[in-house]
């Protein structure tokens, strides 16, 4: 992978980790996520006035991506309801690049070298191994595992959709602006209907961190969409998931979480995969 693309995706991973750390801290994840997405999405909608329309061939992909993002949000929140974040999130984020690699080869026809496949596998397995931070008993909650892996499938689904759609759009920035400008609306409506009684006091309390994370989220995924138009989708998808390692570091440094041997091993394995992506060729 070319150095500029690698650096941009890694920065996007740091942004992704940062806004996920804020969501982890906040008690009402639905309201925080809805406001965060609304702020970032409003910025994306405004930017459409300064960009050309994406090619009509990409419009079905925009619609499908918006739908898949709703499924991702619902499954993620359900996974958090039935399992711990430290359990379900690594399963979701680690399984996604493996699924993306499989379908990018079989459905899209992307060519990946054996070297690249090893790198993606190392990163996926390394990230998923973080689910064992409290022992194998974490995997004995079938409901949590179901929603975690379902979340991973939705991540893979919208990643592949956006990678292909942005390529067809003729302008990755136009595609990003329209998709990100529309995908927040359903979840915002859902959050309003579910918690409208206590909504305003809550919004007043969290709007500043939500604004910051909304902009970080917008920049992070916008960069990833662009990267998938200039590099193989599977490699970008795998590299993006280094965000969970940055989130782990943020947790240790700022949230005073314990750094176990499992976390160190997972971090080391994932970083080896990232280095292989940087040094290798597709």
Secondary structure as the mmCIF struct_conf table of DSSP 4:
data_model
#
loop_
_struct_conf.conf_type_id
_struct_conf.id
_struct_conf.beg_label_comp_id
_struct_conf.beg_label_asym_id
_struct_conf.beg_label_seq_id
_struct_conf.end_label_comp_id
_struct_conf.end_label_asym_id
_struct_conf.end_label_seq_id
HELX_RH_AL_P HELX_RH_AL_P1 UNK A 3 UNK A 25
BEND BEND1 UNK A 27 UNK A 27
HELX_RH_AL_P HELX_RH_AL_P2 UNK A 29 UNK A 47
HELX_RH_3T_P HELX_RH_3T_P1 UNK A 48 UNK A 50
BEND BEND2 UNK A 51 UNK A 51
HELX_LH_PP_P HELX_LH_PP_P1 UNK A 52 UNK A 55
HELX_RH_3T_P HELX_RH_3T_P2 UNK A 56 UNK A 58
HELX_RH_AL_P HELX_RH_AL_P3 UNK A 59 UNK A 82
BEND BEND3 UNK A 83 UNK A 83
HELX_RH_AL_P HELX_RH_AL_P4 UNK A 85 UNK A 103
HELX_RH_PI_P HELX_RH_PI_P1 UNK A 104 UNK A 108
HELX_RH_AL_P HELX_RH_AL_P5 UNK A 114 UNK A 128
HELX_RH_3T_P HELX_RH_3T_P3 UNK A 129 UNK A 132
TURN_TY1_P TURN_TY1_P1 UNK A 133 UNK A 134
HELX_RH_3T_P HELX_RH_3T_P4 UNK A 136 UNK A 140
HELX_RH_AL_P HELX_RH_AL_P6 UNK A 142 UNK A 169
BEND BEND4 UNK A 170 UNK A 170
HELX_RH_AL_P HELX_RH_AL_P7 UNK A 172 UNK A 182
TURN_TY1_P TURN_TY1_P2 UNK A 183 UNK A 183
HELX_RH_AL_P HELX_RH_AL_P8 UNK A 184 UNK A 195
TURN_TY1_P TURN_TY1_P3 UNK A 197 UNK A 198
HELX_RH_AL_P HELX_RH_AL_P9 UNK A 199 UNK A 227
TURN_TY1_P TURN_TY1_P4 UNK A 228 UNK A 230
BEND BEND5 UNK A 231 UNK A 231
HELX_RH_AL_P HELX_RH_AL_P10 UNK A 233 UNK A 240
TURN_TY1_P TURN_TY1_P5 UNK A 241 UNK A 242
HELX_RH_AL_P HELX_RH_AL_P11 UNK A 243 UNK A 254
BEND BEND6 UNK A 255 UNK A 255
HELX_RH_AL_P HELX_RH_AL_P12 UNK A 261 UNK A 279
#
